[in-house]
């Protein structure tokens, strides 16, 4: 007999029995004969029908028994799950660390008991022993994520492969100033800031010597900055990201922000000299930059802005740009007229989107310029391409050093850059009153 595995097999067997009966019904019943009087072929047909019917009945009975067993098993499994959930929901006293120590002690004690117990001629699995122990002490079954030995190791984090990098604000001096790559450590510039004297005269009047213009010399040195981050070889080998590329990117970003800060506020000693670090005044030969008073000690007012812009000579106005902190822009935009209406608005450029402007000139934000406060140099206005010169020497170089500080790999990175004003009248500074 064919083994019946499912209720569907039972249905198939029953259908086979019915088909067999239908096949001989029309031939046998009209004869009115007893089974013994039938010929051998007909008897064989009856026997096949009898066997098919018996198979069908047996299959149906087995299928029913399996269905009952499955239902009982499901109920038993659900009962065990309910008991486990109840046990897991119980809160054990003490801190997570104390609980972990107690559970470790109990687990060690139970294992020792299992290893030493005498079961006679019978055998017992450790899982069965733990189940019996758990019925006596439900804490053995307790698991929690906040304890690594009791389940925390099983809750593995998912690493996205993405590092969310903090955003730092900087100053756009490289985009505004003139940048030159040099082949030595110094760039020499000759400023032509003097003029020749001339006088009116008559036909017979004597001519005396007039003054001859003089020249100056400005040196812009390339200063060096460095970084030397350290990483173990194992970290480089096993990290899920490219650590070397990540470090190089971080160092390059830091270099860019360090030099941008120096271009604004640098002292000029071992670093570039920033636009806000020059002496106030109008004597060009002495390297002075004019500072215009804002006429207010706590804010920026209309008069101070107008005076600063108009202090710049006309030849520089076409390419002039305002440069100040983003927080200062809020102060600018909040300046109102006598009817409490904002004086300044954003100009719309359909190609560039919304771009801030002030008194018809573009605005760039510089995070390194001081915000509005007493005596602060809060804004600069001018043609920075003519005013400020940046020099680059050799670019950024990286020396990979696996020898000096084992087991660490050093990424010794250097960059040489300099900067300074070369045209002192091409820029003006707005100073908040004291």
NORHUTA-V12648 format. One record per backbone hydrogen bond with DSSP energy under -1.0 kcal/mol. NH is the residue of the N-H (numbers start at 1). CO is the residue of the C=O. Records with the same first field share a line. If there is no record, write none. Layout:
NH->CO, CO
This chain:
10->6
11->7
12->8
13->9
14->10
15->11
16->12
17->13
18->14
19->15
20->16
21->17
22->18
23->19
24->20
25->21
28->24
29->25
31->28
43->39
44->40
45->41
46->42
47->43
48->44
49->45
50->46
51->47
52->48
53->49
54->50
55->51
56->52
57->53
58->54
59->55
60->56
61->57
62->58
63->59
64->60
65->61
66->62
67->63
68->64
69->65
70->66
71->67
72->68
73->69
74->70
75->71
76->72
77->73
78->74
79->75
80->76
81->77
82->78
83->79
84->80
85->81
86->82
87->83
88->84
89->85
99->95
100->96
101->97
102->98
103->99
104->100
105->101
106->102
107->103
108->104
109->105
110->106
111->107
112->108
113->109
114->110
115->111
116->112
117->113
122->119
129->125
130->126
131->127
132->128
133->129
134->130
135->131
137->133
140->137
141->138
142->139
144->150
151->148
152->147
153->148
154->151
155->152
156->154
176->172
177->173
178->388
180->390
182->392
187->220
189->218
193->191
197->211
216->191
218->189
220->187
222->185
223->417
225->415
227->413
231->409
233->407
236->232
237->233
238->234
239->235
243->241
246->242
247->243
248->244
249->245
250->246
251->247
252->248
253->249
254->250
255->251
256->252
257->253
258->254
259->255
260->256
261->257
262->258
263->259
265->261
266->262
268->272
273->419
274->266
275->263
276->264
277->274
281->289
287->284
288->283
289->279
292->429
294->431
305->301
306->302
307->303
308->304
309->305
310->306
312->309
316->313
317->314
320->317
321->382
322->362
323->380
324->364
329->325
331->327
332->328
333->329
334->330
335->332
337->341
340->337
343->335
349->353
353->349
355->347
358->361
361->358
363->356
364->322
366->324
367->170
369->366
375->433
376->373
378->376, 430
379->430
380->323
381->428
382->321
383->426
384->382
387->383
388->384
389->420
390->178
391->418
392->180
393->416
397->414
399->412
401->410
408->405
409->231
410->401
411->229
412->399
413->227
414->397
415->225
417->223
418->391
420->389
422->387
423->387
426->423
428->381
429->290
430->379
431->292
432->376
433->296
